[in-house]
């Protein structure tokens, strides 16, 4: 790798590691919520349904995890008091997950962490620098999505 590629690789690896560490620490330190990062991300996905909640199927699709995994996680969050399950008014076979007041508070706390991260990352950047940052991150996101698709298709990471 050339100097740019090495520096970019180091920065990406360290940034991902730091984000995970900070999210974990933020969950431990700034809230009484006994939640894992994965559980918090599940609460985020449910919150996107606004007050109506989200179906287990929609959550599974968004997070790219299996229905049984989402069902187990939602059941665990329900036992902890962060989520409640109900049947859809339109289709009684459909299970809807909704945030409880405690779930909404936990999700709002996590959303604040993300807002702070975005504000910090963009503070002091000119508009052209913001555009370049977004372009680079979109390229990175597209790479991850393609790798995910490739792994789901043939199980091998593509280079």
Number of C-alpha atoms within 10 A of each C-alpha: 7 7 8 9 10 11 11 12 13 11 12 13 10 11 12 11 11 12 13 12 13 13 17 14 12 15 21 14 10 11 14 9 17 11 18 13 15 11 17 22 15 20 26 20 20 27 20 12 17 11 12 14 22 22 19 21 17 16 26 18 12 10 13 11 12 13 15 12 12 21 17 11 15 25 17 14 21 18 11 15 14 25 23 18 18 13 13 16 10 7 8 10 9 15 18 24 28 25 27 16 12 14 24 19 15 22 22 15 16 22 14 11 16 14 11 11 12 11 10 10 12 13 9 10 11 10 10 9 12 15 12 12 15 12 12 12 12 12 12 13 12 12 14 12 12 14 17 16 13 14 13 11 9 9 11 11 12 11 5
